[in-house]
């Protein structure tokens, strides 16, 4: 059985809309390089500001 990582050991990014850090999630495992926003709400806010 694989050892689990601590949450503090996971990669993080900063959301360009709210400037808050967010950590890697398993559902982003295949597309982590393309993830820019921490949530759908931030993604919508960024699109409406353009």
N, CA and C of each residue as an Amber inpcrd file, in Angstrom:
protein
   150
   0.8400000  -1.1770000   0.0000000   0.0000000   0.0000000   0.0000000
   0.8890000   1.2470000   0.0000000   0.5460000   2.2220000  -0.8180000
   1.3410000   3.4410000  -0.9430000   1.1420000   4.3470000   0.2730000
   2.2010000   5.0390000   0.6150000   2.1060000   5.9860000   1.7260000
   1.4010000   7.2470000   1.2690000   0.5740000   7.7760000   2.1240000
  -0.1310000   9.0060000   1.7940000   0.7660000  10.2050000   2.0780000
   0.5950000  11.2380000   1.2720000   1.3500000  12.4680000   1.4680000
   0.6110000  13.3790000   2.4500000   1.3650000  14.1640000   3.1700000
   0.7600000  15.1750000   4.0180000   0.2550000  16.3040000   3.1280000
  -0.7860000  16.9770000   3.5510000  -1.3320000  18.0690000   2.7560000
  -0.2900000  19.1660000   2.5470000   0.5590000  19.3680000   3.5160000
   1.5920000  20.3980000   3.3950000   2.6450000  20.0450000   2.3540000
   2.7340000  18.7680000   1.9620000   3.7040000  18.3370000   0.9610000
   3.1690000  18.4180000  -0.4650000   1.8820000  18.7050000  -0.6260000
   1.2960000  18.7800000  -1.9580000   1.6660000  20.0930000  -2.6360000
   1.7420000  20.0780000  -3.9800000   2.0630000  21.3300000  -4.6840000
   0.9530000  22.3620000  -4.5370000   1.3240000  23.6210000  -4.5840000
   0.3580000  24.7030000  -4.4550000   0.5210000  25.7000000  -5.5930000
  -0.5230000  26.4730000  -5.8190000  -0.5200000  27.5860000  -6.7700000
  -1.2910000  28.7250000  -6.1320000  -1.1730000  29.9120000  -6.7150000
  -1.9050000  31.0780000  -6.2360000  -2.9260000  31.4600000  -7.2970000
  -4.1390000  31.6430000  -6.8810000  -5.2170000  32.0180000  -7.7900000
  -5.0240000  33.4700000  -8.2290000  -5.0460000  33.7490000  -9.5430000
  -4.8430000  35.1300000 -10.0050000  -6.0120000  36.0640000  -9.7200000
  -7.1840000  35.5170000  -9.3890000  -8.3560000  36.3480000  -9.1320000
  -8.4180000  36.7590000  -7.6630000  -8.3450000  35.7890000  -6.7660000
  -8.4920000  36.0900000  -5.3380000  -7.1580000  36.1440000  -4.5870000
  -6.0560000  35.8060000  -5.2610000  -4.7030000  35.8260000  -4.6770000
  -4.5560000  34.9300000  -3.4570000  -5.3320000  33.8750000  -3.4150000
  -5.2110000  32.9040000  -2.3270000  -4.5280000  31.6380000  -2.8340000
  -3.7290000  31.0040000  -1.9920000  -3.1000000  29.7500000  -2.4110000
  -4.1060000  28.5980000  -2.3940000  -3.9410000  27.6810000  -3.3240000
  -4.7490000  26.4620000  -3.3190000  -3.8440000  25.2870000  -3.6290000
  -4.2180000  24.1320000  -3.1080000  -3.3680000  22.9550000  -3.2370000
  -3.9150000  21.9810000  -4.2680000  -3.0370000  21.1050000  -4.6850000
  -3.3290000  20.0610000  -5.6550000  -4.4740000  19.1940000  -5.1580000
  -5.3610000  18.8040000  -6.0840000  -6.4470000  17.8740000  -5.7770000
  -6.3350000  16.6750000  -6.7010000  -6.8230000  15.5570000  -6.2410000
  -6.7120000  14.3380000  -7.0380000  -7.4160000  14.4810000  -8.3840000
  -8.5400000  15.1910000  -8.4340000  -9.2530000  15.3430000  -9.7000000
  -8.4560000  16.1820000 -10.7050000  -7.4470000  16.9290000 -10.2330000
  -6.5850000  17.7160000 -11.1050000  -5.3040000  16.9700000 -11.4660000
  -5.1970000  15.7010000 -11.1350000  -3.9430000  14.9840000 -11.3340000
  -3.5100000  14.9380000 -12.7960000  -4.4430000  14.8560000 -13.7250000
  -4.1070000  14.7820000 -15.1480000  -3.9120000  16.1560000 -15.7880000
  -4.4050000  17.2170000 -15.1610000  -4.3610000  18.5410000 -15.8000000
  -3.8280000  19.6310000 -14.8640000  -2.9850000  19.2930000 -13.9130000
  -2.4990000  20.2600000 -12.9340000  -1.7870000  21.4400000 -13.6070000
  -1.0940000  21.2240000 -14.7120000  -0.3890000  22.3090000 -15.3880000
  -1.3420000  23.3380000 -15.9850000  -2.5530000  22.9240000 -16.3360000
  -3.5190000  23.8370000 -16.9300000  -4.4130000  24.5360000 -15.9010000
  -4.4190000  24.0610000 -14.6750000  -5.2780000  24.6480000 -13.6430000
  -4.7500000  26.0300000 -13.2800000  -5.6320000  27.0390000 -13.3650000
  -5.2360000  28.4140000 -13.0530000  -6.0170000  28.9930000 -11.8850000
  -7.2630000  28.5690000 -11.7360000  -8.1530000  29.1790000 -10.7450000
  -8.4910000  28.1850000  -9.6480000  -8.7400000  28.7030000  -8.4550000
  -9.0050000  27.8380000  -7.3060000 -10.4250000  27.2790000  -7.3110000
 -11.3420000  27.9420000  -8.0230000 -12.7360000  27.5180000  -7.9860000
 -13.4610000  27.9740000  -9.2510000 -14.6560000  27.4410000  -9.4450000
 -15.4960000  27.8700000 -10.5640000 -15.8800000  29.3360000 -10.4040000
 -16.0890000  29.7500000  -9.1820000 -16.4560000  31.1480000  -8.9250000
 -15.3610000  32.0990000  -9.4100000 -14.1270000  31.7900000  -9.1090000
 -13.0180000  32.6410000  -9.5610000 -12.8880000  32.5910000 -11.0780000
 -13.0990000  31.4470000 -11.6640000 -13.0240000  31.3380000 -13.1210000
 -14.1010000  32.2080000 -13.7820000 -15.3060000  32.2100000 -13.2280000
 -16.3770000  33.0520000 -13.7630000 -16.0770000  34.5390000 -13.5680000
 -15.5540000  34.9040000 -12.4280000 -15.2300000  36.3050000 -12.1650000
 -14.1680000  36.8060000 -13.1290000 -13.1910000  35.9830000 -13.4220000
 -12.1280000  36.3900000 -14.3360000 -12.6810000  36.5780000 -15.7440000
 -13.5560000  35.6980000 -16.1850000 -14.1290000  35.7970000 -17.5250000
 -15.0110000  37.0230000 -17.6570000 -15.7310000  37.3840000 -16.6350000
 -16.6270000  38.5340000 -16.7030000 -15.8690000  39.8580000 -16.6530000
 -14.6470000  39.8560000 -16.1250000 -13.8550000  41.0790000 -16.0360000
 -13.1290000  41.3940000 -17.3350000 -13.0740000  40.4680000 -18.2730000
 -12.3420000  40.6960000 -19.5340000 -13.1250000  41.5380000 -20.4920000
